[in-house]
Amino acid sequence: MREEFTDELNELHVRFSEMGMMVNEAISKSVRAFINHDKALARQVIEEDDQINEREVDLEKRSFEMIALQQPVASELRMVVTVMKAVNDLERMGDHAVSIAKSTIRVKGNTRVPAIEEMLAAMADAVKEMVSEVLDAYVKEDEDRARWIAGQDHGINDFSYKIYQECIAEMQADAETVVGGMDYMLVASYLERIGDYVTNICEWIVYLKTGKITELQSSDKEDKF
């Protein structure tokens, strides 16, 4: 590849990875804020989302400029397209972190169910691990690892289903938990969607290596609800 294009592509990869770390930190903070009922931390997540959005715009601008000015050949073009597509998934993951933060502000003062909050914390840890794994697979262009990471989404869906069932049981047993239970289910759904976006990025890694769009999304979630 041309030296100038290679340098610009490397910079694109670095900035994408930085955005991924920003998103993962937002996920971590939002769930921690929700479980600890920390309004200040939740507001921080909401305020810092502007930085994630700005990074998305910057990466898209750089990508379009590379296509227009460098006229990449097929293999080079796949690299740029992969960034453009994956960065949109990262931005949406950041949006869901903001949604969790907003739930934190709304749920303050409602009856808590520690057992469900522990499950949410475990689910968040699993999601954060998926995000870290997919960022590393992206940097290394590791198709096999991307496919393996996508397979881990089944575990995220299982978490969501279990939390949903626990929330329904708690709300039926104690009306005081209804408002909080709805928020628990919402947070679980946001985490599940983040897992889906991780799988999307896995699909773009596979596309980068093969040139083919491959469906890696789990198909079992519709059967559970």
Stockholm file with secondary structure:
# STOCKHOLM 1.0

chainA/1-225         MREEFTDELNELHVRFSEMGMMVNEAISKSVRAFINHDKALARQVIEEDDQINEREVDLEKRSFEMIALQQPVASELRMVVTVMKAVNDLERMGDHAVSIAKSTIRVKGNTRVPAIEEMLAAMADAVKEMVSEVLDAYVKEDEDRARWIAGQDHGINDFSYKIYQECIAEMQADAETVVGGMDYMLVASYLERIGDYVTNICEWIVYLKTGKITELQSSDKEDKF
#=GR chainA/1-225 SS CCHHHHHHHHHHHHHHHHHHHHHHHHHHHHHHHHHHTCHHHHHHHHHHHHHHHHHHHHHHHHHHHHHHHHCCCHHHHHHHHHHHHHHHHHHHHHHHHHHHHHHHHHHTTSCCCHHHHHHHHHHHHHHHHHHHHHHHHHHHTCHHHHHHHHHTHHHHHHHHHHHHHHHHHHHHHCGGGHHHHHHHHHHHHHHHHHHHHHHHHHHHHHHHHHSSCCCCCCSCHHHHC
#=GC SS_cons         CCHHHHHHHHHHHHHHHHHHHHHHHHHHHHHHHHHHTCHHHHHHHHHHHHHHHHHHHHHHHHHHHHHHHHCCCHHHHHHHHHHHHHHHHHHHHHHHHHHHHHHHHHHTTSCCCHHHHHHHHHHHHHHHHHHHHHHHHHHHTCHHHHHHHHHTHHHHHHHHHHHHHHHHHHHHHCGGGHHHHHHHHHHHHHHHHHHHHHHHHHHHHHHHHHSSCCCCCCSCHHHHC
//
